[in-house]
Amino acid sequence: MSVVEMNVSGQTKARADAKPILELQGLSKSFGAINVVKDVSLDVWPGEFVSLLGPSGCGKTTTLRMIAGFIAPNEGRIVLGGKDITEVPSYRRDVGLLFQSYALFPHMTVRGNVGFGPKMRGETSGVIADKVRWALSLVKLEGYEDRRPNELSGGQQQRVAIARVLAGGASMLLLDEAFSNLDAKLRGRMQEEVRELQLRLGIATVLVTHDQEEALAMSDRIVIMNGGKVEQIGTPKQVYSAPSSMFVADFMGRCNRIEGTLRQDRRAKAWYLDCGPSGTIKLETIPHPDAREGEECPVFVRPEHLRLTQSLENHEGEGLKGRIERVVYLGSRSVAYVTLEGNIPLQVHLPNKPGISDEFSIDRPVVVVPLPGAVTPLPE
């Protein structure tokens, strides 16, 4: 069992008698006539990692800033550790905020930056030294105490910023696009390190991000926002595999939309989607309780849940005929852009395996076959 699995199973047991560490109750915020956040409610549990995910302008950063105390909500309440902190100033809230820019003091050493919070609270030099030593050991920066921020790499600067938050002793960690300034390889490594550190400390964390892969990789639950509202809250698997709206289905990775007409095989007790000249595909479940034959039905299917073949043989006639327009190589996979008969665009992800030559060439007829259970009726 992995560290993440142990953490999630532990949370499940704890929730039976635990209370949320953070409660957002009907938060709304307007700037003039513009409603930026609309009736957002959320419970964050002790030790949980929650991501606020959505496109630019969806309200996720404003929500985080309300939690931190930098912005006051027009409506709603914020409860932290059982106490209403809606009107408590930011410097008195028991939260640690890691900024996108790290916000380190350039004139201070690493020791000075990390010990700044305890020093401002009037703690003794011995206590400050202990906290600095402890925090730097957690982020693996022992020996860097006397360096200044401009003598550190981007990843080291971020570790210092994390250590500063931890030395402050906050009961909750807030991350505001904390990894966006790093290159792709360093970003992935820092995501893993922060997640492992968060699991070890058991500190509740809220991350704001627009990166779907980041949210999927780090989160216990994801809050998807759009237009200031919450579209869906769920585990990474839930929001990816069972989206509650077309927006969520399309936002969480690539999504192929296919429209067709329902057809029922009563003897086999099966439903099919007739896609006209391109062909027919089988639906594993009834689209909805009142489904009827001849009804128009849109469905979606992920590109990685499709495969290509040369013909319909051995597929019981189920598949969609088309032609490859282009293939893009992306290392671990290739993306085949297919146009189905009837001028329907489709993407298919093809795994790149050692020793396998290019099987499908451009402008060649192919058949697209969904994996069992891959075709899902679109939510209304």
C-alpha positions as CSV (number, residue, x, y, z in Angstrom):
1,M,0.0,0.0,0.0
2,S,1.4,3.4,-1.0
3,V,1.8,6.4,1.3
4,V,-1.2,8.1,-0.5
5,E,-3.4,5.1,0.0
6,M,-2.5,4.9,3.7
7,N,-3.4,8.5,4.1
8,V,-6.7,8.4,2.3
9,S,-7.8,5.2,4.2
10,G,-6.8,6.9,7.5
11,Q,-8.9,9.9,6.6
12,T,-12.0,7.8,5.9
13,K,-11.8,6.2,9.3
14,A,-11.2,9.6,11.0
15,R,-14.2,11.3,9.4
16,A,-16.6,9.1,11.4
17,D,-16.0,11.1,14.5
18,A,-14.0,14.1,13.3
19,K,-15.0,17.7,12.4
20,P,-13.9,19.7,9.4
21,I,-10.8,21.8,9.9
22,L,-12.2,24.4,7.5
23,E,-15.8,25.2,6.6
24,L,-16.8,27.5,3.8
25,Q,-20.5,28.3,4.2
26,G,-22.2,30.0,1.2
27,L,-19.3,32.3,0.3
28,S,-20.0,35.0,-2.2
29,K,-18.0,38.0,-3.4
30,S,-18.7,40.8,-5.8
31,F,-16.5,43.5,-7.2
32,G,-18.9,46.2,-8.3
33,A,-21.5,44.6,-10.5
34,I,-19.3,41.5,-11.2
35,N,-20.1,38.4,-9.2
36,V,-16.7,36.7,-8.8
37,V,-17.7,34.0,-6.3
38,K,-21.2,32.7,-5.9
39,D,-22.5,30.7,-3.0
40,V,-19.4,28.4,-2.5
41,S,-19.6,25.9,0.3
42,L,-16.9,23.4,1.1
43,D,-15.7,21.3,4.1
44,V,-11.9,20.4,4.3
45,W,-11.1,17.6,6.7
46,P,-8.0,17.3,8.9
47,G,-5.0,16.1,6.9
48,E,-6.9,16.4,3.6
49,F,-5.4,17.9,0.4
50,V,-8.0,19.8,-1.6
51,S,-7.4,21.5,-4.9
52,L,-9.5,24.4,-6.3
53,L,-9.3,23.9,-10.0
54,G,-10.7,25.9,-12.9
55,P,-9.9,28.3,-15.8
56,S,-8.7,31.8,-15.3
57,G,-11.5,34.0,-13.8
58,C,-13.5,31.1,-12.3
59,G,-13.2,32.5,-8.7
60,K,-10.7,30.0,-7.3
61,T,-8.0,32.6,-6.3
62,T,-10.6,34.9,-4.8
63,T,-11.9,32.0,-2.7
64,L,-8.4,31.3,-1.4
65,R,-7.8,34.9,-0.6
66,M,-11.0,35.0,1.4
67,I,-9.8,32.0,3.4
68,A,-6.5,33.8,4.0
69,G,-8.3,37.0,5.1
70,F,-7.0,39.3,2.3
71,I,-10.5,39.7,0.9
72,A,-13.8,40.0,2.9
73,P,-16.8,38.0,1.6
74,N,-20.0,39.9,0.8
75,E,-22.0,36.9,2.1
76,G,-21.2,33.6,3.9
77,R,-19.0,32.4,6.7
78,I,-15.5,31.0,7.1
79,V,-15.0,28.6,10.0
80,L,-11.5,27.4,10.9
81,G,-11.0,24.8,13.7
82,G,-14.5,25.4,14.9
83,K,-14.1,29.2,15.2
84,D,-15.8,31.8,12.9
85,I,-12.9,33.7,11.4
86,T,-14.9,35.6,8.8
87,E,-14.0,39.0,10.2
88,V,-10.7,38.0,11.8
89,P,-7.8,39.9,10.2
90,S,-5.4,37.9,8.1
91,Y,-2.4,38.1,10.5
92,R,-4.5,36.5,13.2
93,R,-5.7,33.5,11.1
94,D,-4.0,30.2,11.8
95,V,-3.1,29.6,8.2
96,G,0.1,29.6,6.2
97,L,0.1,30.9,2.7
98,L,2.7,30.0,0.1
99,F,2.7,32.5,-2.7
100,Q,3.4,31.9,-6.4
101,S,6.3,34.3,-6.2
102,Y,7.5,32.8,-2.9
103,A,7.7,36.4,-1.4
104,L,11.1,35.8,0.3
105,F,12.9,38.8,1.9
106,P,15.9,39.3,-0.4
107,H,18.0,41.1,2.4
108,M,17.6,38.2,4.8
109,T,19.3,34.9,5.0
110,V,17.5,31.6,4.8
111,R,17.7,31.5,8.6
112,G,16.1,35.0,8.8
113,N,13.4,34.2,6.4
114,V,12.4,30.9,8.0
115,G,12.5,32.4,11.5
116,F,10.7,35.6,10.7
117,G,7.2,34.4,11.8
118,P,8.3,33.1,15.3
119,K,10.4,36.2,15.8
120,M,7.4,38.5,15.1
121,R,5.5,36.6,17.7
122,G,8.2,37.3,20.3
123,E,9.5,33.8,20.7
124,T,12.9,33.3,22.3
125,S,16.0,32.9,20.2
126,G,16.4,29.3,21.4
127,V,12.8,28.4,20.3
128,I,13.3,30.2,16.9
129,A,16.5,28.3,16.3
130,D,14.8,25.0,17.0
131,K,12.0,25.8,14.7
132,V,14.3,26.9,11.9
133,R,16.4,23.7,12.3
134,W,13.3,21.5,12.3
135,A,11.7,23.2,9.2
136,L,14.9,23.2,7.2
137,S,15.4,19.5,7.9
138,L,11.9,18.8,6.6
139,V,12.6,20.5,3.3
140,K,16.2,19.1,3.1
141,L,18.0,22.4,3.3
142,E,20.4,21.8,6.2
143,G,23.6,23.8,5.6
144,Y,21.8,26.6,3.6
145,E,21.0,28.8,6.7
146,D,23.4,31.6,5.8
147,R,22.6,31.9,2.1
148,R,20.4,34.6,0.7
149,P,17.5,34.0,-1.8
150,N,19.5,35.2,-4.8
151,E,22.1,32.5,-4.1
152,L,19.4,29.7,-4.4
153,S,17.8,27.9,-7.3
154,G,14.1,28.2,-7.9
155,G,13.4,24.9,-6.3
156,Q,15.5,25.8,-3.2
157,Q,13.7,29.2,-2.9
158,Q,10.4,27.3,-2.9
159,R,11.6,25.0,-0.2
160,V,12.6,28.0,1.9
161,A,9.1,29.5,1.5
162,I,7.6,26.2,2.6
163,A,9.9,26.0,5.6
164,R,8.9,29.5,6.6
165,V,5.2,28.5,6.5
166,L,5.9,25.4,8.5
167,A,8.0,27.2,11.1
168,G,5.0,29.5,11.7
169,G,3.1,26.5,13.1
170,A,-0.1,27.1,11.1
171,S,-2.8,24.5,11.3
172,M,-3.6,24.8,7.6
173,L,-1.5,25.4,4.4
174,L,-2.7,27.4,1.5
175,L,-0.9,27.1,-1.9
176,D,-1.5,29.8,-4.5
177,E,-0.3,28.5,-7.9
178,A,2.8,27.5,-6.0
179,F,4.5,25.5,-8.7
180,S,3.7,27.5,-11.8
181,N,7.1,29.4,-11.8
182,L,9.1,26.1,-12.1
183,D,10.1,24.3,-15.2
184,A,8.2,21.1,-16.0
185,K,10.7,18.6,-14.6
186,L,11.3,20.6,-11.4
187,R,7.6,21.2,-11.0
188,G,6.9,17.5,-11.0
189,R,9.6,16.8,-8.4
190,M,8.4,19.6,-6.1
191,Q,4.8,18.4,-6.4
192,E,5.9,15.0,-5.2
193,E,8.0,16.4,-2.4
194,V,5.3,18.8,-1.1
195,R,2.7,16.0,-1.2
196,E,4.9,13.6,0.7
197,L,5.7,16.4,3.3
198,Q,2.0,17.2,3.6
199,L,1.2,13.5,4.2
200,R,3.9,13.1,6.8
201,L,2.8,16.2,8.7
202,G,-0.9,15.5,8.3
203,I,-1.6,19.3,7.7
204,A,-4.8,20.2,5.8
205,T,-3.9,21.9,2.5
206,V,-5.8,23.9,-0.1
207,L,-4.2,24.4,-3.5
208,V,-5.3,26.8,-6.2
209,T,-4.3,25.6,-9.7
210,H,-5.4,25.7,-13.3
211,D,-3.3,22.6,-14.1
212,Q,-5.5,19.5,-14.3
213,E,-2.6,17.0,-14.1
214,E,-1.3,18.8,-11.0
215,A,-4.7,18.6,-9.3
216,L,-5.1,14.9,-10.2
217,A,-1.7,14.0,-9.0
218,M,-1.8,15.8,-5.6
219,S,-5.3,15.9,-4.4
220,D,-7.6,13.8,-2.2
221,R,-10.5,15.8,-3.6
222,I,-10.8,18.3,-6.4
223,V,-13.2,21.3,-6.4
224,I,-13.9,22.3,-10.0
225,M,-15.1,25.9,-10.4
226,N,-16.6,27.7,-13.3
227,G,-18.0,31.2,-13.5
228,G,-17.7,31.7,-9.7
229,K,-19.6,28.5,-8.9
230,V,-18.7,25.0,-7.9
231,E,-19.4,22.6,-10.8
232,Q,-18.3,19.4,-9.0
233,I,-16.5,18.2,-5.9
234,G,-15.0,14.7,-5.9
235,T,-12.0,12.5,-5.8
236,P,-9.7,12.7,-8.9
237,K,-11.2,9.5,-10.3
238,Q,-14.7,10.8,-9.8
239,V,-14.3,14.1,-11.5
240,Y,-12.4,12.5,-14.4
241,S,-14.4,9.3,-15.0
242,A,-17.9,10.5,-13.8
243,P,-18.1,14.3,-14.6
244,S,-21.3,16.0,-13.5
245,S,-21.5,18.4,-16.4
246,M,-20.2,18.9,-19.9
247,F,-17.9,21.6,-18.7
248,V,-16.2,19.2,-16.2
249,A,-16.0,16.5,-18.9
250,D,-14.3,18.8,-21.3
251,F,-12.1,20.6,-18.7
252,M,-10.7,17.4,-17.2
253,G,-8.4,16.3,-20.0
254,R,-9.3,15.6,-23.6
255,C,-12.9,14.6,-24.3
256,N,-14.4,13.4,-27.6
257,R,-18.1,14.3,-28.1
258,I,-20.1,12.0,-30.4
259,E,-23.8,12.4,-31.3
260,G,-26.0,9.7,-32.6
261,T,-29.4,8.0,-32.4
262,L,-30.3,5.4,-29.9
263,R,-31.1,1.9,-31.1
264,Q,-32.2,-1.0,-28.9
265,D,-31.6,-4.7,-29.4
266,R,-34.4,-6.1,-27.2
267,R,-33.3,-9.7,-27.6
268,A,-29.8,-9.0,-26.4
269,K,-31.1,-6.3,-24.0
270,A,-28.5,-3.9,-25.3
271,W,-28.4,-0.3,-26.4
272,Y,-26.5,1.1,-29.4
273,L,-25.6,4.5,-30.7
274,D,-26.2,4.8,-34.5
275,C,-23.7,7.4,-35.7
276,G,-24.9,7.5,-39.3
277,P,-22.4,6.8,-42.0
278,S,-19.5,6.3,-39.6
279,G,-21.0,3.3,-37.9
280,T,-22.4,2.0,-34.6
281,I,-21.1,1.7,-31.1
282,K,-22.4,-0.2,-28.1
283,L,-23.5,1.5,-24.9
284,E,-22.8,-0.5,-21.7
285,T,-25.6,1.2,-19.7
286,I,-28.9,2.7,-20.5
287,P,-28.5,6.4,-21.2
288,H,-31.3,7.4,-18.8
289,P,-34.4,5.8,-17.3
290,D,-36.7,7.2,-19.9
291,A,-34.5,6.4,-23.0
292,R,-36.4,5.4,-26.1
293,E,-35.4,4.1,-29.5
294,G,-34.7,6.8,-32.1
295,E,-33.8,9.5,-29.5
296,E,-30.9,11.7,-30.2
297,C,-28.1,11.1,-27.6
298,P,-24.7,12.8,-27.2
299,V,-22.0,10.8,-25.5
300,F,-18.3,11.4,-24.6
301,V,-15.3,9.1,-24.6
302,R,-11.7,9.8,-23.5
303,P,-9.0,9.5,-26.3
304,E,-7.1,7.0,-24.2
305,H,-10.2,4.7,-24.1
306,L,-10.2,4.3,-27.9
307,R,-8.1,2.1,-30.1
308,L,-7.6,1.9,-33.9
309,T,-7.9,-1.1,-36.1
310,Q,-7.9,-1.7,-39.8
311,S,-11.4,-3.3,-40.1
312,L,-14.6,-4.2,-38.3
313,E,-13.7,-7.9,-38.3
314,N,-13.7,-9.5,-34.9
315,H,-15.6,-6.4,-33.5
316,E,-19.1,-7.7,-34.2
317,G,-19.6,-4.7,-36.6
318,E,-19.2,-2.2,-33.8
319,G,-16.9,0.7,-34.5
320,L,-16.6,4.0,-36.3
321,K,-15.1,4.4,-39.7
322,G,-12.8,7.3,-40.4
323,R,-9.5,8.5,-41.8
324,I,-6.3,9.6,-40.0
325,E,-5.6,13.3,-40.7
326,R,-2.3,13.6,-38.8
327,V,-0.3,11.9,-36.0
328,V,1.5,13.9,-33.3
329,Y,4.4,12.2,-31.4
330,L,4.4,13.1,-27.6
331,G,7.0,10.6,-26.2
332,S,5.0,8.2,-24.1
333,R,2.1,8.4,-26.5
334,S,1.1,9.6,-29.9
335,V,-2.2,11.5,-30.7
336,A,-4.0,10.4,-33.9
337,Y,-6.4,13.0,-35.2
338,V,-9.1,11.2,-37.0
339,T,-12.1,12.5,-39.0
340,L,-15.0,10.1,-39.0
341,E,-17.3,9.7,-41.9
342,G,-19.8,12.4,-41.6
343,N,-17.0,14.9,-40.8
344,I,-16.8,14.2,-37.1
345,P,-13.4,15.0,-35.5
346,L,-11.9,12.6,-33.0
347,Q,-8.7,12.2,-31.1
348,V,-7.2,8.8,-30.2
349,H,-4.2,8.3,-27.9
350,L,-1.9,5.6,-29.0
351,P,0.7,4.2,-26.5
352,N,4.3,4.2,-27.9
353,K,5.9,0.9,-27.1
354,P,9.5,-0.2,-27.8
355,G,10.0,-2.1,-31.0
356,I,6.6,-1.1,-32.4
357,S,6.8,0.6,-35.8
358,D,4.2,3.1,-37.0
359,E,1.1,1.0,-37.7
360,F,-1.2,3.7,-38.9
361,S,-0.2,6.2,-41.6
362,I,-1.8,9.5,-42.5
363,D,-4.8,9.6,-44.8
364,R,-5.4,5.9,-44.3
365,P,-8.9,4.4,-43.5
366,V,-9.2,3.1,-40.0
367,V,-11.9,2.0,-37.6
368,V,-12.1,3.5,-34.1
369,V,-13.3,1.0,-31.5
370,P,-14.1,2.1,-27.9
371,L,-13.0,0.0,-25.0
372,P,-15.8,-1.7,-23.0
373,G,-17.6,0.8,-20.7
374,A,-15.7,3.8,-22.3
375,V,-18.7,5.4,-23.9
376,T,-20.6,7.6,-21.4
377,P,-23.8,9.6,-22.1
378,L,-23.2,13.2,-21.5
379,P,-24.6,14.8,-18.4
380,E,-27.4,17.3,-19.1
